[in-house]
Amino acid sequence: MYLTDLRTNTIHDLSHPRYECHIEDIPEESGKKIYTLDTVKRMCESEHIPRFQGCQYCMPDFYFFDMNKIF
């Protein structure tokens, strides 16, 4: 099962949580549960706004780092 933080548009993997994810700090009204990996892939690959991405700690394969932000 996966949890989406709708405030930051980040998807967390609840089967591999890390301390850095701070899943316990996500308010109940700002979280949305996702049950399949196919849905997560569709949400991350979609070009629609808002764009979802995986958490850099528990889902690094779906994490997108924008290099333009550092310049």
DOVOLO-292626 format. One record per residue (C-alpha): z, x, y; residue number from 0; residue in one letter; chain. Coordinates in pm, whole numbers, plus 50000, padded with zeros to 5 digits. Each point is the difference from the previous one (the first is absolute). Example, Ala and Ser with C-alpha at 12.3 -4.5 7.8 and 13.67 -1.06 7.14 Angstrom:
// DOVOLO-292626
[[50780; 51230; 49550]; 0; "A"; "A"]
[[49934; 50137; 50344]; 1; "S"; "A"]
END
This chain:
// DOVOLO-292626
[[50000; 50000; 50000]; 0; "M"; "A"]
[[49926; 50114; 50351]; 1; "Y"; "A"]
[[50153; 49916; 50336]; 2; "L"; "A"]
[[49809; 49988; 50327]; 3; "T"; "A"]
[[50180; 50069; 50326]; 4; "D"; "A"]
[[49816; 49772; 50242]; 5; "L"; "A"]
[[50145; 50181; 50303]; 6; "R"; "A"]
[[49832; 50332; 49913]; 7; "T"; "A"]
[[49731; 49875; 49754]; 8; "N"; "A"]
[[50131; 50238; 49734]; 9; "T"; "A"]
[[50000; 49920; 49629]; 10; "I"; "A"]
[[50286; 50134; 49784]; 11; "H"; "A"]
[[50007; 50035; 49622]; 12; "D"; "A"]
[[50325; 49845; 49877]; 13; "L"; "A"]
[[49974; 50171; 49660]; 14; "S"; "A"]
[[50016; 50347; 50165]; 15; "H"; "A"]
[[50214; 49961; 50313]; 16; "P"; "A"]
[[50104; 50312; 50191]; 17; "R"; "A"]
[[50290; 50048; 50236]; 18; "Y"; "A"]
[[49756; 50069; 50285]; 19; "E"; "A"]
[[49839; 49657; 49964]; 20; "C"; "A"]
[[50308; 49814; 50134]; 21; "H"; "A"]
[[49900; 49685; 49814]; 22; "I"; "A"]
[[50347; 49854; 50050]; 23; "E"; "A"]
[[49940; 50000; 50379]; 24; "D"; "A"]
[[49701; 49765; 49978]; 25; "I"; "A"]
[[50110; 49654; 50118]; 26; "P"; "A"]
[[49942; 49713; 49758]; 27; "E"; "A"]
[[49771; 49817; 50244]; 28; "E"; "A"]
[[49788; 50315; 50055]; 29; "S"; "A"]
[[49936; 50071; 49633]; 30; "G"; "A"]
[[49732; 49861; 49772]; 31; "K"; "A"]
[[49990; 50053; 49625]; 32; "K"; "A"]
[[49679; 50104; 49826]; 33; "I"; "A"]
[[49981; 49976; 49623]; 34; "Y"; "A"]
[[49687; 50194; 49897]; 35; "T"; "A"]
[[49852; 50341; 50072]; 36; "L"; "A"]
[[49656; 49842; 50047]; 37; "D"; "A"]
[[50129; 49804; 50298]; 38; "T"; "A"]
[[50151; 50318; 50147]; 39; "V"; "A"]
[[49667; 50181; 49962]; 40; "K"; "A"]
[[49814; 49714; 50168]; 41; "R"; "A"]
[[50245; 49994; 50290]; 42; "M"; "A"]
[[49980; 50377; 50054]; 43; "C"; "A"]
[[49620; 50022; 49973]; 44; "E"; "A"]
[[49936; 49706; 50230]; 45; "S"; "A"]
[[49867; 50079; 50346]; 46; "E"; "A"]
[[50163; 49691; 50151]; 47; "H"; "A"]
[[50269; 50026; 50260]; 48; "I"; "A"]
[[50290; 50038; 49934]; 49; "P"; "A"]
[[49927; 50285; 49763]; 50; "R"; "A"]
[[50251; 50055; 49723]; 51; "F"; "A"]
[[50083; 50336; 49849]; 52; "Q"; "A"]
[[50223; 50132; 49727]; 53; "G"; "A"]
[[50330; 50166; 50071]; 54; "C"; "A"]
[[49968; 50377; 50029]; 55; "Q"; "A"]
[[50300; 50052; 49770]; 56; "Y"; "A"]
[[49964; 49746; 49718]; 57; "C"; "A"]
[[49623; 49930; 50016]; 58; "M"; "A"]
[[49832; 50318; 50130]; 59; "P"; "A"]
[[49664; 49911; 49839]; 60; "D"; "A"]
[[49963; 49709; 50242]; 61; "F"; "A"]
[[50144; 50176; 50307]; 62; "Y"; "A"]
[[49754; 50058; 50284]; 63; "F"; "A"]
[[50081; 50267; 50257]; 64; "F"; "A"]
[[49800; 49981; 50320]; 65; "D"; "A"]
[[49933; 50357; 50116]; 66; "M"; "A"]
[[49899; 49873; 50346]; 67; "N"; "A"]
[[50360; 49907; 50073]; 68; "K"; "A"]
[[50113; 50364; 50007]; 69; "I"; "A"]
[[49745; 50112; 50257]; 70; "F"; "A"]
END
